[in-house]
Amino acid sequence: MADTPVILINVLRVKPGKQDALTALLNENIDTVIRTLDGWKATRLIAAADGTGVVIHSEWQTPAAVEAMRNDPRMQAYFPRIAELASLESLLGSIVSSAAR
């Protein structure tokens, strides 16, 4: 289905005491890079209440748009900065079920 977004989930396990610095860096990246990329639809940051992690939930038009984002030189510059604050695990998929009240 052409209107179905591709979902990119990134789970970042934050080094102790670094969650605020990580969310600030991620917000900077969203504002200066992600918003400018073709195929981007939306991004949500979810911070763990205990300060141990951040989940990035992003919607993209196509898998190719995600790949282009990952290869963008501006994004490449952010990856080492993120790695200083957290480890990263990614999952690329699509919505197969959704429920809401």
DRENPA-3360 file (N, C-alpha, C; in nm, 2 decimals, always signed):
BEGIN
1 = MADTPVIL = +0.08/-0.12/+0.00/+0.00/+0.00/+0.00/+0.09/+0.12/+0.00 ~ +0.07/+0.21/-0.09/+0.16/+0.33/-0.11/+0.15/+0.43/+0.01 ~ +0.04/+0.43/+0.08/+0.03/+0.53/+0.19/+0.08/+0.47/+0.32 ~ +0.12/+0.35/+0.32/+0.16/+0.29/+0.45/+0.31/+0.33/+0.47 ~ +0.34/+0.39/+0.59/+0.47/+0.43/+0.61/+0.56/+0.32/+0.65 ~ +0.69/+0.34/+0.63/+0.79/+0.25/+0.68/+0.83/+0.30/+0.82 ~ +0.84/+0.21/+0.91/+0.86/+0.25/+1.05/+1.01/+0.21/+1.08 ~ +1.08/+0.30/+1.13/+1.22/+0.28/+1.18/+1.21/+0.30/+1.33;
9 = INVLRVKP = +1.25/+0.19/+1.41/+1.26/+0.20/+1.55/+1.40/+0.19/+1.59 ~ +1.45/+0.28/+1.67/+1.59/+0.28/+1.72/+1.58/+0.28/+1.87 ~ +1.64/+0.18/+1.93/+1.64/+0.17/+2.08/+1.79/+0.20/+2.12 ~ +1.80/+0.31/+2.20/+1.93/+0.35/+2.25/+1.94/+0.33/+2.40 ~ +2.04/+0.25/+2.44/+2.07/+0.22/+2.58/+2.17/+0.33/+2.62 ~ +2.12/+0.42/+2.71/+2.20/+0.53/+2.75/+2.30/+0.50/+2.85 ~ +2.42/+0.56/+2.84/+2.52/+0.55/+2.94/+2.47/+0.63/+3.06 ~ +2.51/+0.59/+3.18/+2.46/+0.65/+3.31/+2.47/+0.81/+3.30;
17 = GKQDALTA = +2.36/+0.87/+3.34/+2.36/+1.02/+3.35/+2.36/+1.09/+3.21 ~ +2.34/+1.02/+3.10/+2.36/+1.09/+2.97/+2.23/+1.10/+2.89 ~ +2.11/+1.06/+2.95/+1.99/+1.07/+2.88/+1.95/+1.21/+2.83 ~ +1.96/+1.31/+2.92/+1.93/+1.44/+2.88/+2.02/+1.49/+2.77 ~ +2.15/+1.47/+2.77/+2.24/+1.50/+2.67/+2.20/+1.43/+2.53 ~ +2.16/+1.31/+2.54/+2.12/+1.23/+2.42/+2.00/+1.29/+2.36 ~ +1.90/+1.32/+2.44/+1.77/+1.37/+2.39/+1.80/+1.51/+2.33 ~ +1.88/+1.59/+2.39/+1.92/+1.72/+2.33/+1.99/+1.70/+2.19;
25 = LLNENIDT = +2.08/+1.61/+2.18/+2.15/+1.58/+2.06/+2.05/+1.53/+1.95 ~ +1.96/+1.44/+1.99/+1.86/+1.39/+1.89/+1.77/+1.50/+1.85 ~ +1.72/+1.58/+1.93/+1.64/+1.69/+1.89/+1.71/+1.79/+1.80 ~ +1.84/+1.82/+1.83/+1.91/+1.90/+1.74/+1.92/+1.83/+1.60 ~ +1.95/+1.70/+1.59/+1.96/+1.63/+1.47/+1.82/+1.63/+1.39 ~ +1.71/+1.61/+1.46/+1.58/+1.62/+1.40/+1.56/+1.76/+1.34 ~ +1.59/+1.86/+1.41/+1.57/+2.00/+1.37/+1.66/+2.04/+1.25 ~ +1.78/+1.99/+1.25/+1.88/+2.04/+1.15/+1.90/+1.95/+1.03;
33 = VIRTLDGW = +1.87/+1.82/+1.05/+1.90/+1.72/+0.94/+1.77/+1.65/+0.90 ~ +1.71/+1.57/+0.99/+1.60/+1.48/+0.96/+1.49/+1.56/+0.89 ~ +1.45/+1.67/+0.94/+1.34/+1.75/+0.88/+1.36/+1.79/+0.73 ~ +1.49/+1.79/+0.69/+1.52/+1.83/+0.55/+1.53/+1.72/+0.46 ~ +1.52/+1.59/+0.50/+1.54/+1.48/+0.42/+1.41/+1.43/+0.34 ~ +1.43/+1.40/+0.22/+1.32/+1.35/+0.14/+1.27/+1.22/+0.20 ~ +1.14/+1.20/+0.20/+1.08/+1.07/+0.25/+1.05/+1.07/+0.40 ~ +1.10/+1.17/+0.47/+1.07/+1.17/+0.62/+0.93/+1.21/+0.64;
41 = KATRLIAA = +0.86/+1.15/+0.73/+0.72/+1.18/+0.77/+0.70/+1.23/+0.91 ~ +0.76/+1.16/+1.01/+0.75/+1.20/+1.15/+0.85/+1.13/+1.23 ~ +0.88/+1.19/+1.35/+0.97/+1.13/+1.45/+0.91/+1.16/+1.59 ~ +0.92/+1.05/+1.67/+0.88/+1.07/+1.81/+1.00/+1.02/+1.90 ~ +1.03/+1.09/+2.00/+1.13/+1.04/+2.10/+1.06/+1.00/+2.22 ~ +1.09/+0.88/+2.27/+1.03/+0.83/+2.40/+1.15/+0.81/+2.50 ~ +1.15/+0.88/+2.61/+1.26/+0.87/+2.70/+1.21/+0.78/+2.82 ~ +1.30/+0.69/+2.86/+1.27/+0.60/+2.97/+1.26/+0.68/+3.10;
49 = ADGTGVVI = +1.16/+0.65/+3.18/+1.14/+0.73/+3.31/+1.26/+0.71/+3.40 ~ +1.33/+0.60/+3.39/+1.44/+0.57/+3.48/+1.58/+0.62/+3.42 ~ +1.57/+0.69/+3.31/+1.69/+0.75/+3.25/+1.79/+0.65/+3.18 ~ +1.74/+0.53/+3.15/+1.83/+0.43/+3.09/+1.82/+0.42/+2.94 ~ +1.73/+0.48/+2.88/+1.71/+0.46/+2.73/+1.62/+0.56/+2.67 ~ +1.63/+0.56/+2.54/+1.55/+0.65/+2.45/+1.51/+0.56/+2.33 ~ +1.38/+0.57/+2.29/+1.33/+0.50/+2.17/+1.30/+0.61/+2.07 ~ +1.35/+0.59/+1.95/+1.32/+0.68/+1.84/+1.22/+0.61/+1.75;
57 = HSEWQTPA = +1.10/+0.66/+1.73/+1.00/+0.60/+1.64/+0.99/+0.70/+1.52 ~ +1.03/+0.66/+1.41/+1.03/+0.74/+1.29/+0.95/+0.68/+1.18 ~ +0.88/+0.76/+1.10/+0.80/+0.72/+0.99/+0.86/+0.77/+0.86 ~ +0.88/+0.69/+0.76/+0.94/+0.72/+0.64/+0.85/+0.67/+0.52 ~ +0.87/+0.73/+0.41/+0.79/+0.69/+0.29/+0.83/+0.55/+0.24 ~ +0.96/+0.53/+0.23/+1.01/+0.40/+0.17/+1.14/+0.36/+0.24 ~ +1.17/+0.23/+0.23/+1.30/+0.18/+0.28/+1.42/+0.26/+0.22 ~ +1.41/+0.30/+0.09/+1.51/+0.37/+0.02/+1.53/+0.51/+0.09;
65 = AVEAMRND = +1.43/+0.57/+0.14/+1.44/+0.70/+0.21/+1.52/+0.68/+0.34 ~ +1.50/+0.56/+0.41/+1.57/+0.53/+0.53/+1.72/+0.51/+0.50 ~ +1.75/+0.44/+0.39/+1.88/+0.41/+0.35/+1.95/+0.54/+0.31 ~ +1.88/+0.63/+0.24/+1.94/+0.76/+0.20/+1.97/+0.84/+0.33 ~ +1.89/+0.84/+0.43/+1.91/+0.91/+0.55/+2.04/+0.86/+0.62 ~ +2.05/+0.73/+0.63/+2.17/+0.67/+0.69/+2.30/+0.70/+0.62 ~ +2.29/+0.72/+0.49/+2.41/+0.75/+0.41/+2.43/+0.90/+0.39 ~ +2.34/+0.98/+0.44/+2.36/+1.13/+0.43/+2.48/+1.17/+0.51;
73 = PRMQAYFP = +2.58/+1.25/+0.45/+2.70/+1.29/+0.53/+2.66/+1.36/+0.66 ~ +2.56/+1.44/+0.66/+2.52/+1.51/+0.79/+2.48/+1.41/+0.89 ~ +2.41/+1.30/+0.85/+2.38/+1.20/+0.95/+2.50/+1.12/+1.00 ~ +2.59/+1.09/+0.90/+2.71/+1.02/+0.93/+2.79/+1.10/+1.04 ~ +2.78/+1.23/+1.04/+2.85/+1.31/+1.14/+2.79/+1.30/+1.28 ~ +2.66/+1.26/+1.28/+2.60/+1.25/+1.41/+2.62/+1.11/+1.48 ~ +2.64/+1.01/+1.40/+2.65/+0.87/+1.45/+2.76/+0.86/+1.56 ~ +2.89/+0.91/+1.54/+2.99/+0.90/+1.65/+2.95/+0.98/+1.77;
81 = RIAELASL = +2.88/+1.09/+1.76/+2.84/+1.17/+1.87/+2.73/+1.09/+1.95 ~ +2.64/+1.02/+1.88/+2.54/+0.94/+1.95/+2.61/+0.82/+2.02 ~ +2.70/+0.76/+1.95/+2.77/+0.65/+2.01/+2.85/+0.68/+2.14 ~ +2.89/+0.81/+2.16/+2.95/+0.85/+2.28/+2.85/+0.85/+2.40 ~ +2.72/+0.85/+2.37/+2.62/+0.86/+2.48/+2.54/+0.73/+2.50 ~ +2.54/+0.65/+2.39/+2.45/+0.53/+2.40/+2.48/+0.43/+2.30 ~ +2.44/+0.30/+2.32/+2.44/+0.20/+2.22/+2.31/+0.20/+2.14 ~ +2.32/+0.15/+2.02/+2.20/+0.16/+1.93/+2.17/+0.03/+1.87;
89 = ESLLGSIV = +2.03/+0.00/+1.87/+1.98/-0.12/+1.80/+1.86/-0.07/+1.71 ~ +1.86/-0.11/+1.59/+1.75/-0.06/+1.49/+1.67/-0.18/+1.44 ~ +1.54/-0.14/+1.41/+1.45/-0.23/+1.35/+1.37/-0.15/+1.24 ~ +1.37/-0.20/+1.12/+1.29/-0.14/+1.01/+1.17/-0.23/+0.98 ~ +1.05/-0.18/+0.97/+0.94/-0.26/+0.94/+0.82/-0.18/+0.90 ~ +0.70/-0.24/+0.91/+0.58/-0.17/+0.88/+0.47/-0.20/+0.98 ~ +0.37/-0.12/+0.99/+0.26/-0.14/+1.08/+0.18/-0.26/+1.04 ~ +0.16/-0.36/+1.12/+0.08/-0.47/+1.09/-0.05/-0.48/+1.17;
97 = SSAAR = -0.05/-0.39/+1.28/-0.17/-0.38/+1.37/-0.16/-0.26/+1.45 ~ -0.27/-0.20/+1.47/-0.27/-0.08/+1.55/-0.41/-0.07/+1.63 ~ -0.40/-0.02/+1.75/-0.53/-0.01/+1.83/-0.52/+0.12/+1.90 ~ -0.63/+0.18/+1.92/-0.64/+0.31/+2.00/-0.78/+0.32/+2.06 ~ -0.79/+0.40/+2.16/-0.92/+0.43/+2.22/-0.97/+0.56/+2.17;
% end
